[in-house]
């Protein structure tokens, strides 16, 4: 439904005049009639799996009625050299989206001895995704052996996608003989942009009856899926869009100017009088009378709508009509955006609508206007400097989905042009939440009452920002049993093998996020923290900052580091040294590892101590002000992460004072 709003104008611009139909270039495409196993070098033989050929083509043609149609060809040959590769390739998935028409689909196996087994339609099975319940089809491949080659291709007609589409060229496996073609009638001119070091496409000047843009690469290196990476966004890929139609002199077809005016008409324009009266009446029921300021007013509006209206992913017309939404408290994504905008209009709250993309999937590009970057919606409030996600129920002002931030977006605002109001868009950066707003802080006090081997530990753990968002709001929906389990897990996941004496949470529930942190208070004993060795005691002080990740990577890092959000961890440990004992290795508590840019620290792990009488105070600060780190900064990032892991292993040695 949202896509319909975006494409409305573009469809009108691309209405066709009479054009002579072309034959589909790959109408008679087929594979080699007598396939032979490829000869591999020793390096390729050692790989678990390798793509020996990948040919892709997207073709637009006019049919005999003058309507534009889109076709896709996909042809691949895969060599499997490991049991894992056999397991991964025993199902060849076939596109099964709506609007597809198969012209051809073939699959075969070439065994190591050269024997060819061609699969039939009887090998095509149907499955269902357990979560989404969506149906899918696949070739069931049986009899795969080590060293065999699997080959398949299909030619399908799909729903037209003219205004922004992405093709990923790189994958997790090494590829040979890669080719991608974009084919269109002579009057339709597409433009493309390549990303992540992919070469730009070229035009085949030997063809004159159509336009053929192509990309050929003898080798495409593998990009493995690594921890803390955004693989989908980092692989070599290209985006293409229709730019002009010389048959009717349409230019700049896929642009954000039309999108901005359409978004204004659909969401931001004043409602009709009959509808506005219902909106006004609804606004009168909102508890905003005692709002302190505009930010408080926005928070109250967001809380009320998200607590009282259901967002249903359905294209039923009534779910996007304001009178029905207000009456029945049900809306789809389009409808809930309309409701928010209508309320903000009524209250004269200045806002902008932002369209952006999920940066973990595809990053919004500032210079190439294509609709595939316009997938997600936010509200932006200039006076407050914060973002609001209209469709996510548990998200709140200032904490939109983190993968929509640290990204660019199209900001659409209302403007008056000679007494005519419309929407104008501008590409701007979406600032992420500051690192100090996303925290998991700990205060720990350790005392030895009567038993050196079993100290009493008091802990106060506070979650703020996105760390709280992942837990805090859900308490409003938990059963009492679930609340108890979650509360206990917050302690046991932090310090395992504890015997809980007291435990409780504060500010548990959606009404507290993000204004107050979720607080865990606990008192417990843990025998595993102390070891006795011949009258000397070893205390595992490092474990009281919680489990830490170690980053050790034998292979050379290939992808940039990218986290969901900037963050910090502040820990204060108060250790009461038992009477008659001293700590002999205090210097181990001094750690200072950091990285700088332009003289300013961007990430750091620091710890120090202060001993006053028998009270040892240890302060530990760890922060990551940056979210993305290029490959050449991997080692610096790793050092900071591993510094926290090293602290986690620190033991204090307690010796009797002589």
C-alpha positions as CSV (number, residue, x, y, z in Angstrom):
1,X,0.0,0.0,0.0
2,X,2.9,2.4,0.8
3,X,4.5,1.4,-2.5
4,X,1.3,2.3,-4.3
5,X,1.7,5.8,-3.0
6,X,5.3,6.0,-4.3
7,X,4.7,4.6,-7.7
8,X,1.5,6.5,-8.5
9,X,3.2,9.4,-10.3
10,X,5.9,7.3,-12.0
11,X,3.2,5.1,-13.6
12,X,1.6,8.1,-15.1
13,X,4.8,9.5,-16.4
14,X,5.7,6.2,-18.1
15,X,2.4,5.7,-19.9
16,X,3.4,4.4,-23.3
17,X,2.6,5.5,-26.8
18,X,2.5,2.9,-29.7
19,X,5.8,1.1,-29.8
20,X,6.8,-1.8,-31.9
21,X,7.1,-5.1,-30.0
22,X,10.4,-6.8,-29.7
23,X,11.1,-10.5,-29.5
24,X,12.4,-11.6,-26.1
25,X,16.2,-11.9,-26.4
26,X,16.4,-15.1,-24.3
27,X,13.2,-16.6,-25.5
28,X,15.0,-19.7,-26.8
29,X,17.7,-19.7,-24.1
30,X,19.0,-23.2,-23.2
31,X,22.0,-24.8,-21.6
32,X,24.8,-26.7,-23.3
33,X,23.4,-30.0,-24.7
34,X,26.4,-32.0,-23.6
35,X,27.8,-30.6,-20.4
36,X,31.3,-31.5,-19.1
37,X,32.8,-31.0,-15.7
38,X,34.9,-27.9,-15.4
39,X,38.6,-28.3,-14.8
40,X,39.6,-26.6,-11.5
41,X,42.9,-25.5,-10.2
42,X,44.2,-26.8,-6.9
43,X,43.1,-23.6,-5.0
44,X,39.5,-23.9,-6.3
45,X,39.4,-27.7,-5.6
46,X,40.1,-26.9,-1.9
47,X,37.0,-24.7,-1.6
48,X,33.9,-26.2,-0.1
49,X,31.8,-24.7,-2.8
50,X,32.3,-22.6,-5.9
51,X,30.1,-20.9,-8.5
52,X,31.5,-21.7,-11.9
53,X,29.0,-19.7,-13.9
54,X,26.3,-17.1,-13.0
55,X,24.4,-15.4,-15.7
56,X,21.6,-13.0,-14.9
57,X,19.5,-10.9,-17.3
58,X,16.6,-8.5,-16.7
59,X,14.7,-7.6,-19.9
60,X,11.9,-5.2,-20.6
61,X,9.9,-5.6,-23.8
62,X,6.6,-4.5,-25.3
63,X,4.1,-7.2,-26.0
64,X,1.9,-7.1,-29.1
65,X,-0.7,-5.0,-27.3
66,X,2.0,-2.4,-26.6
67,X,2.2,-3.2,-22.8
68,X,5.6,-3.3,-21.2
69,X,6.6,-6.6,-19.6
70,X,9.6,-7.6,-17.5
71,X,11.4,-10.9,-17.7
72,X,14.3,-12.4,-15.7
73,X,16.8,-15.1,-16.7
74,X,18.9,-16.8,-14.1
75,X,21.5,-19.5,-14.9
76,X,24.0,-20.9,-12.4
77,X,26.5,-23.8,-12.2
78,X,27.8,-24.8,-8.7
79,X,30.6,-27.3,-7.9
80,X,30.1,-28.9,-4.5
81,X,33.3,-30.1,-2.8
82,X,32.1,-30.7,0.8
83,X,29.3,-32.3,2.8
84,X,28.3,-28.8,3.9
85,X,27.9,-27.7,0.3
86,X,25.9,-30.8,-0.5
87,X,23.6,-30.0,2.4
88,X,23.2,-26.3,1.3
89,X,22.4,-27.2,-2.3
90,X,20.0,-30.2,-1.9
91,X,17.2,-27.7,-2.4
92,X,17.2,-25.2,-5.3
93,X,14.7,-22.6,-4.5
94,X,12.5,-21.2,-7.3
95,X,11.0,-17.7,-7.1
96,X,7.3,-18.1,-6.2
97,X,6.1,-14.5,-5.6
98,X,2.8,-13.4,-7.0
99,X,2.8,-12.1,-10.6
100,X,5.2,-14.7,-11.9
101,X,4.9,-16.7,-15.1
102,X,7.4,-19.4,-15.8
103,X,8.5,-19.8,-19.4
104,X,11.3,-22.3,-18.6
105,X,12.8,-24.1,-15.6
106,X,15.5,-26.8,-15.7
107,X,17.9,-28.5,-13.3
108,X,20.5,-31.2,-13.7
109,X,23.4,-32.8,-11.9
110,X,26.7,-33.7,-13.6
111,X,28.4,-36.4,-11.5
112,X,32.2,-36.7,-11.1
113,X,32.3,-39.4,-13.8
114,X,30.5,-37.2,-16.3
115,X,27.1,-38.8,-16.0
116,X,24.2,-36.3,-16.4
117,X,21.0,-36.6,-14.5
118,X,18.3,-34.1,-15.6
119,X,15.5,-33.3,-13.2
120,X,11.9,-33.1,-14.2
121,X,8.9,-31.2,-12.9
122,X,8.2,-34.1,-10.6
123,X,11.3,-33.0,-8.6
124,X,9.6,-29.6,-7.9
125,X,8.2,-29.6,-4.3
126,X,6.3,-27.1,-2.3
127,X,7.1,-26.0,1.2
128,X,5.8,-23.5,3.7
129,X,7.7,-21.0,5.9
130,X,6.9,-21.9,9.6
131,X,6.9,-18.2,10.7
132,X,5.3,-16.4,7.7
133,X,3.2,-19.3,6.4
134,X,4.3,-18.2,2.9
135,X,4.4,-21.0,0.3
136,X,7.6,-21.6,-1.8
137,X,8.8,-24.1,-4.4
138,X,12.1,-25.8,-4.8
139,X,13.9,-28.5,-6.8
140,X,14.5,-31.5,-4.5
141,X,18.1,-32.6,-5.5
142,X,18.9,-36.2,-4.7
143,X,22.0,-38.1,-5.4
144,X,24.5,-35.2,-5.0
145,X,28.1,-36.5,-4.7
146,X,31.3,-34.8,-3.7
147,X,32.8,-33.2,-6.8
148,X,29.6,-33.0,-8.8
149,X,28.2,-29.9,-10.5
150,X,24.6,-28.7,-10.1
151,X,23.2,-26.6,-12.9
152,X,19.9,-24.9,-13.2
153,X,18.2,-22.0,-14.9
154,X,14.8,-20.4,-15.2
155,X,13.2,-17.8,-17.4
156,X,10.2,-16.0,-15.8
157,X,7.9,-13.0,-16.4
158,X,7.6,-10.8,-13.3
159,X,5.7,-7.7,-12.3
160,X,7.4,-4.6,-13.7
161,X,9.8,-2.9,-11.4
162,X,11.1,0.2,-13.2
163,X,11.8,2.8,-10.6
164,X,14.5,1.2,-8.4
165,X,15.7,-2.3,-8.2
166,X,18.8,-3.9,-6.7
167,X,20.9,-6.9,-7.9
168,X,23.5,-8.4,-5.7
169,X,26.4,-9.7,-7.6
170,X,28.7,-10.9,-4.8
171,X,27.9,-13.7,-2.3
172,X,29.5,-15.9,0.3
173,X,31.2,-18.1,-2.3
174,X,33.8,-17.4,-5.0
175,X,32.3,-16.9,-8.4
176,X,33.7,-17.4,-11.9
177,X,32.2,-16.2,-15.2
178,X,29.8,-13.6,-13.8
179,X,27.5,-11.7,-16.2
180,X,24.6,-9.4,-15.7
181,X,22.5,-7.7,-18.4
182,X,19.9,-5.1,-18.4
183,X,17.9,-5.0,-21.6
184,X,15.3,-2.5,-22.7
185,X,13.5,-1.1,-25.8
186,X,15.4,1.7,-27.6
187,X,13.0,4.3,-26.2
188,X,13.5,3.4,-22.5
189,X,16.7,4.6,-21.0
190,X,17.8,3.0,-17.7
191,X,20.7,4.3,-15.5
192,X,22.6,2.2,-13.0
193,X,25.0,2.7,-10.1
194,X,27.4,0.2,-8.7
195,X,28.4,-0.2,-5.1
196,X,31.1,-1.7,-2.9
197,X,33.8,-1.7,-5.6
198,X,31.6,-3.3,-8.3
199,X,32.6,-2.0,-11.8
200,X,30.0,0.2,-13.5
201,X,27.9,-1.3,-16.3
202,X,28.7,-0.7,-19.9
203,X,26.6,-0.5,-23.1
204,X,26.9,-3.1,-25.8
205,X,27.3,-0.9,-28.9
206,X,27.1,-3.8,-31.3
207,X,23.3,-4.1,-30.6
208,X,21.0,-1.5,-32.3
209,X,17.5,-3.0,-32.0
210,X,17.4,-2.5,-28.2
211,X,19.6,-1.1,-25.4
212,X,21.8,-3.6,-23.7
213,X,23.8,-2.7,-20.5
214,X,26.1,-5.4,-19.3
215,X,28.6,-6.3,-16.6
216,X,31.1,-9.1,-17.0
217,X,33.6,-10.2,-14.3
218,X,35.8,-13.3,-14.7
219,X,36.1,-13.6,-10.9
220,X,33.9,-12.2,-8.1
221,X,35.6,-12.8,-4.7
222,X,33.7,-14.3,-1.9
223,X,32.5,-12.1,1.0
224,X,31.9,-14.3,4.0
225,X,29.2,-13.5,6.6
226,X,31.2,-12.2,9.6
227,X,30.1,-11.2,13.0
228,X,29.2,-7.5,13.4
229,X,28.8,-7.0,9.7
230,X,25.9,-6.1,7.4
231,X,26.5,-8.6,4.7
232,X,23.5,-7.7,2.5
233,X,24.6,-4.1,2.4
234,X,28.3,-4.8,2.0
235,X,28.3,-7.1,-1.0
236,X,29.0,-5.9,-4.5
237,X,25.7,-4.8,-5.9
238,X,24.1,-2.4,-8.4
239,X,20.8,-0.4,-8.5
240,X,19.0,0.4,-11.7
241,X,16.1,2.7,-12.6
242,X,14.2,4.0,-15.6
243,X,15.5,7.5,-16.3
244,X,13.8,8.7,-19.5
245,X,11.4,7.7,-22.3
246,X,12.4,9.2,-25.7
247,X,9.1,8.1,-27.2
248,X,7.2,10.7,-25.2
249,X,10.1,12.9,-24.2
250,X,9.7,12.0,-20.5
251,X,12.8,12.8,-18.5
252,X,14.0,12.4,-14.9
253,X,11.2,9.8,-14.5
254,X,12.5,8.2,-11.3
255,X,13.0,11.2,-9.0
256,X,12.1,12.2,-5.5
257,X,10.2,15.4,-6.6
258,X,7.1,13.5,-7.5
259,X,7.5,11.3,-4.4
260,X,7.5,14.4,-2.1
261,X,4.3,15.8,-3.6
262,X,2.6,12.4,-3.4
263,X,3.6,11.9,0.2
264,X,2.2,15.4,1.0
265,X,-1.1,14.6,-0.7
266,X,-1.4,11.2,0.9
267,X,-0.5,12.1,4.5
268,X,0.3,15.7,5.2
269,X,-2.4,17.7,3.4
270,X,-5.3,19.0,5.4
271,X,-8.2,16.6,5.6
272,X,-11.6,17.3,4.2
273,X,-13.9,19.2,6.6
274,X,-16.1,16.2,7.4
275,X,-13.0,14.2,8.2
276,X,-11.3,17.0,10.0
277,X,-14.2,17.4,12.4
278,X,-13.7,13.8,13.5
279,X,-10.0,14.3,13.9
280,X,-10.7,17.4,16.0
281,X,-13.0,15.5,18.2
282,X,-10.5,12.7,18.6
283,X,-7.7,15.2,19.5
284,X,-10.0,16.5,22.2
285,X,-9.8,13.1,24.0
286,X,-6.0,13.1,24.1
287,X,-4.5,13.7,27.6
288,X,-2.3,16.6,26.5
289,X,-3.8,19.4,28.6
290,X,-0.9,19.3,31.1
291,X,1.9,18.7,28.7
292,X,5.0,20.6,29.7
293,X,6.3,21.4,26.2
294,X,6.0,20.2,22.6
295,X,8.2,17.2,23.2
296,X,6.0,16.1,26.1
297,X,3.0,16.6,23.9
298,X,4.4,14.4,21.1
299,X,5.2,11.7,23.7
300,X,1.7,11.7,25.0
301,X,0.2,11.5,21.5
302,X,2.5,8.6,20.6
303,X,1.8,6.7,23.8
304,X,-2.0,7.1,23.4
305,X,-2.1,6.1,19.7
306,X,0.2,3.1,20.2
307,X,-1.6,1.9,23.3
308,X,-5.0,2.2,21.9
309,X,-4.8,1.4,18.1
310,X,-3.9,-1.8,16.4
311,X,-1.7,-1.8,13.3
312,X,-2.8,-4.6,11.0
313,X,-0.9,-5.4,7.8
314,X,-3.8,-5.6,5.4
315,X,-4.8,-3.6,2.3
316,X,-8.5,-3.4,3.2
317,X,-9.5,0.2,2.3
318,X,-11.2,1.0,5.6
319,X,-7.8,0.5,7.4
320,X,-6.4,3.6,5.7
321,X,-9.5,5.8,6.1
322,X,-9.4,8.2,9.1
323,X,-13.1,8.0,10.1
324,X,-13.0,4.2,10.2
325,X,-9.6,4.2,12.0
326,X,-10.8,6.6,14.7
327,X,-14.0,4.7,15.2
328,X,-12.7,1.1,15.2
329,X,-9.1,1.7,16.5
330,X,-7.6,-0.5,13.7
331,X,-5.3,0.8,10.9
332,X,-2.7,-0.5,8.5
333,X,0.7,1.1,8.1
334,X,-0.7,3.8,5.7
335,X,-3.6,4.5,8.0
336,X,-1.6,4.9,11.2
337,X,0.8,7.4,9.4
338,X,-2.3,9.3,8.3
339,X,-3.6,9.4,11.9
340,X,-0.3,10.7,13.4
341,X,0.0,13.3,10.7
342,X,-3.7,14.5,11.1
343,X,-3.2,14.9,14.8
344,X,0.0,16.8,14.4
345,X,-1.7,19.0,11.8
346,X,-4.6,19.7,14.2
347,X,-2.2,20.7,17.0
348,X,0.1,22.7,14.7
349,X,3.1,20.5,15.6
350,X,5.8,21.0,13.0
351,X,6.9,17.7,11.6
352,X,8.5,16.2,8.5
353,X,8.0,12.7,7.0
354,X,11.2,10.8,6.4
355,X,11.6,7.9,3.9
356,X,14.7,5.8,4.3
357,X,16.0,2.3,4.1
358,X,17.3,-0.4,6.5
359,X,21.0,0.2,6.4
360,X,21.7,-3.5,7.4
361,X,19.9,-4.5,4.1
362,X,20.7,-1.6,1.8
363,X,22.1,1.8,2.6
364,X,20.3,4.9,1.3
365,X,22.4,6.5,-1.4
366,X,22.6,10.4,-1.5
367,X,23.2,10.7,-5.2
368,X,21.1,8.1,-6.9
369,X,17.3,8.7,-6.6
370,X,15.6,5.3,-6.7
371,X,12.5,4.1,-5.0
372,X,14.0,0.9,-3.6
373,X,15.7,3.2,-1.0
374,X,12.3,4.4,0.2
375,X,11.1,1.5,2.3
376,X,10.6,2.8,5.8
377,X,8.9,5.8,7.4
378,X,9.8,8.1,10.3
379,X,8.4,11.3,11.6
380,X,11.0,14.0,12.3
381,X,10.3,17.0,14.6
382,X,12.7,19.9,13.9
383,X,11.9,21.7,17.2
384,X,12.8,18.6,19.2
385,X,15.4,17.1,17.0
386,X,14.0,13.6,17.4
387,X,12.5,10.8,15.3
388,X,9.4,8.8,15.8
389,X,8.5,5.4,14.2
390,X,4.8,5.4,13.5
391,X,4.3,1.7,13.0
392,X,6.4,0.0,15.7
393,X,4.3,-0.3,18.8
394,X,7.1,-0.5,21.4
395,X,9.4,2.1,19.8
396,X,9.2,5.6,21.2
397,X,10.3,9.1,20.3
398,X,14.1,9.5,20.2
399,X,14.6,5.7,19.7
400,X,13.4,4.8,16.2
401,X,14.6,1.4,14.8
402,X,18.4,1.8,15.1
403,X,19.0,0.4,11.6
404,X,17.0,3.3,10.1
405,X,19.5,5.8,11.7
406,X,23.1,6.6,10.8
407,X,21.7,6.6,7.3
408,X,20.5,9.1,4.8
409,X,16.8,9.7,4.1
410,X,14.4,11.8,2.2
411,X,13.0,14.5,4.5
412,X,9.6,15.9,3.2
413,X,8.3,19.1,4.7
414,X,5.3,21.3,4.0
415,X,6.0,24.5,2.1
416,X,3.8,27.3,0.7
417,X,4.3,28.4,-2.9
418,X,2.2,31.3,-3.8
419,X,-0.7,30.3,-1.5
420,X,-0.3,26.7,-2.7
421,X,0.9,24.1,-0.1
422,X,2.8,21.1,-1.2
423,X,5.6,18.8,0.0
424,X,9.3,19.4,-0.8
425,X,11.9,16.8,-0.1
426,X,15.6,17.1,0.8
427,X,18.1,14.3,1.4
428,X,19.7,14.6,4.9
429,X,21.5,12.5,7.4
430,X,19.5,10.7,10.1
431,X,21.6,11.1,13.2
432,X,21.7,8.0,15.5
433,X,21.0,8.2,19.2
434,X,24.1,9.4,21.2
435,X,26.2,6.6,22.7
436,X,25.5,7.7,26.3
437,X,21.7,7.2,25.8
438,X,22.2,3.5,25.2
439,X,23.7,1.9,28.3
440,X,23.9,-1.2,30.5
441,X,25.3,0.1,33.7
442,X,26.3,-1.8,36.8
443,X,27.0,-0.9,40.5
444,X,28.2,-3.9,42.5
445,X,29.1,-4.1,46.2
446,X,31.0,-7.1,47.6
447,X,31.2,-7.8,51.3
448,X,32.5,-10.7,53.3
449,X,30.3,-11.2,56.3
450,X,31.3,-14.4,58.0
451,X,32.6,-16.7,55.3
452,X,35.5,-15.8,53.0
453,X,34.5,-18.4,50.5
454,X,30.9,-17.1,50.0
455,X,30.7,-13.3,49.9
456,X,27.4,-11.4,49.7
457,X,27.0,-9.4,46.5
458,X,24.6,-6.5,46.0
459,X,24.0,-5.5,42.4
460,X,22.2,-2.6,40.8
461,X,21.9,-2.9,37.0
462,X,20.4,-0.2,34.9
463,X,19.3,-0.4,31.2
464,X,18.7,2.7,29.1
465,X,17.9,3.4,25.5
466,X,17.9,0.5,23.1
467,X,19.1,-1.8,25.8
468,X,16.0,-1.0,27.8
469,X,13.7,-1.1,24.7
470,X,14.6,-4.8,24.2
471,X,13.3,-5.7,27.7
472,X,11.4,-3.0,29.5
473,X,8.2,-2.6,27.5
474,X,7.5,-6.3,27.4
475,X,6.9,-6.4,31.2
476,X,3.5,-4.8,30.4
477,X,2.5,-8.0,28.5
478,X,4.2,-10.7,30.6
479,X,2.4,-13.0,32.9
480,X,3.6,-13.0,36.5
481,X,5.5,-16.2,35.8
482,X,7.2,-14.6,32.8
483,X,8.1,-11.5,34.8
484,X,9.7,-13.6,37.5
485,X,11.7,-15.6,34.9
486,X,12.8,-12.6,33.0
487,X,13.9,-10.8,36.2
488,X,15.9,-13.8,37.3
489,X,17.4,-14.2,33.9
490,X,18.7,-10.6,33.9
491,X,20.8,-11.7,36.9
492,X,21.7,-15.2,36.0
493,X,22.8,-14.2,32.4
494,X,25.0,-11.6,34.0
495,X,26.4,-13.7,36.8
496,X,25.6,-17.5,36.5
497,X,25.5,-20.0,39.4
498,X,24.1,-17.5,41.9
499,X,22.0,-18.2,44.9
500,X,19.5,-15.3,45.0
501,X,18.6,-13.8,48.3
502,X,16.6,-10.8,47.1
503,X,15.6,-9.6,43.6
504,X,13.3,-7.0,42.2
505,X,12.9,-4.6,39.2
506,X,11.9,-1.0,39.0
507,X,10.3,0.9,36.1
508,X,9.2,-2.3,34.5
509,X,6.7,-1.7,31.7
510,X,6.1,0.2,28.5
511,X,4.9,3.4,30.3
512,X,8.5,3.9,31.6
513,X,10.3,3.7,28.3
514,X,12.3,5.8,27.5
515,X,11.9,8.3,30.4
516,X,13.1,6.0,33.1
517,X,15.7,3.2,33.0
518,X,14.8,-0.3,33.8
519,X,16.5,-1.1,37.1
520,X,17.4,-4.5,38.5
521,X,18.2,-4.7,42.2
522,X,19.6,-8.0,43.5
523,X,21.4,-9.5,46.4
524,X,23.0,-12.9,46.0
525,X,25.9,-15.2,47.0
526,X,28.1,-17.0,44.5
527,X,30.7,-19.6,45.6
528,X,32.3,-19.7,42.2
529,X,33.6,-16.2,42.7
530,X,36.2,-17.3,45.3
531,X,38.9,-20.0,45.2
532,X,41.0,-21.0,48.2
533,X,44.6,-21.9,47.6
534,X,46.7,-22.7,50.7
535,X,45.4,-19.9,52.8
536,X,45.4,-17.4,50.0
537,X,42.1,-16.5,48.3
538,X,41.6,-15.7,44.6
539,X,38.5,-13.5,43.9
540,X,37.2,-13.3,40.3
541,X,36.5,-9.6,40.3
542,X,36.5,-9.4,36.5
543,X,33.4,-11.6,36.3
544,X,31.3,-8.9,38.0
545,X,31.2,-6.8,34.8
546,X,29.3,-9.6,33.1
547,X,30.2,-11.9,30.2
548,X,32.4,-10.4,27.5
549,X,32.9,-11.2,23.9
550,X,36.4,-12.1,22.6
551,X,37.3,-11.3,19.1
552,X,39.8,-13.6,17.7
553,X,39.7,-14.1,13.9
554,X,42.2,-16.4,12.1
555,X,41.1,-15.3,8.7
556,X,41.7,-11.8,7.4
557,X,38.8,-9.5,8.1
558,X,36.8,-8.9,4.9
559,X,33.8,-6.8,5.9
560,X,33.5,-3.5,7.9
561,X,32.4,-3.7,11.5
562,X,28.9,-2.3,11.9
563,X,26.9,-2.3,15.1
564,X,23.2,-1.6,15.6
565,X,23.8,1.5,17.7
566,X,26.4,3.5,19.6
567,X,26.6,2.4,23.3
568,X,28.4,2.6,26.6
569,X,28.9,0.5,29.7
570,X,29.7,2.1,33.1
571,X,30.6,-0.2,36.0
572,X,31.4,0.7,39.5
573,X,32.7,-2.1,41.8
574,X,32.9,-1.6,45.5
575,X,35.0,-4.4,47.1
576,X,35.3,-4.5,50.9
577,X,38.7,-6.1,51.6
578,X,38.3,-8.5,54.5
579,X,40.0,-7.6,57.7
580,X,43.4,-9.1,58.0
581,X,43.9,-9.3,54.3
582,X,45.4,-7.3,51.5
583,X,45.2,-7.3,47.7
584,X,48.6,-8.0,46.2
585,X,48.0,-7.3,42.5
586,X,46.1,-4.0,42.3
587,X,48.1,-2.9,39.3
588,X,46.3,-5.4,37.2
589,X,43.2,-3.2,37.4
590,X,44.7,-0.4,35.4
591,X,43.7,-0.8,31.7
592,X,43.6,2.0,29.1
593,X,42.9,1.0,25.5
594,X,41.3,3.4,23.1
595,X,41.2,4.7,19.5
596,X,41.2,8.3,18.4
597,X,40.1,10.4,15.4
598,X,41.2,14.0,15.1
599,X,42.4,13.9,18.7
600,X,39.1,12.6,20.1
601,X,38.5,9.2,21.6
602,X,35.9,7.3,19.6
603,X,36.0,3.9,21.4
604,X,37.7,3.0,24.6
605,X,37.9,0.6,27.5
606,X,39.4,2.0,30.7
607,X,39.6,0.8,34.3
608,X,41.3,2.1,37.4
609,X,41.0,1.8,41.1
610,X,41.2,3.7,44.4
611,X,41.9,2.1,47.8
612,X,40.7,4.0,50.9
613,X,41.1,2.0,54.1
614,X,39.7,-1.4,53.3
615,X,37.3,-0.1,50.6
616,X,38.5,-0.8,47.0
617,X,36.6,1.1,44.4
618,X,37.0,0.1,40.8
619,X,35.7,2.2,37.9
620,X,35.3,0.7,34.5
621,X,34.2,2.7,31.4
622,X,33.6,1.2,28.0
623,X,32.1,3.1,25.1
624,X,31.6,3.0,21.3
625,X,30.8,6.4,20.0
626,X,31.1,5.2,16.4
627,X,28.8,2.6,14.8
628,X,30.7,1.7,11.6
629,X,34.4,0.9,11.3
630,X,36.1,0.2,7.9
631,X,38.2,-2.9,7.5
632,X,41.4,-1.0,8.2
633,X,40.2,-0.1,11.7
634,X,39.3,-3.7,12.6
635,X,42.4,-4.3,14.7
636,X,41.8,-1.1,16.7
637,X,38.2,-2.2,17.3
638,X,39.2,-5.7,18.3
639,X,41.8,-4.4,20.8
640,X,39.1,-2.4,22.7
641,X,36.6,-5.3,22.7
642,X,39.3,-7.7,23.9
643,X,40.4,-5.3,26.6
644,X,37.0,-5.9,28.2
645,X,37.4,-9.6,27.8
646,X,40.8,-9.4,29.5
647,X,39.4,-7.5,32.4
648,X,36.7,-10.2,32.7
649,X,39.5,-12.6,33.5
650,X,41.1,-10.5,36.2
651,X,41.4,-12.2,39.7
652,X,42.3,-10.4,42.9
653,X,44.8,-12.2,45.1
654,X,44.0,-11.8,48.8
655,X,46.8,-12.5,51.2
656,X,46.8,-12.4,55.0
657,X,48.6,-9.4,56.4
658,X,51.6,-10.5,58.4
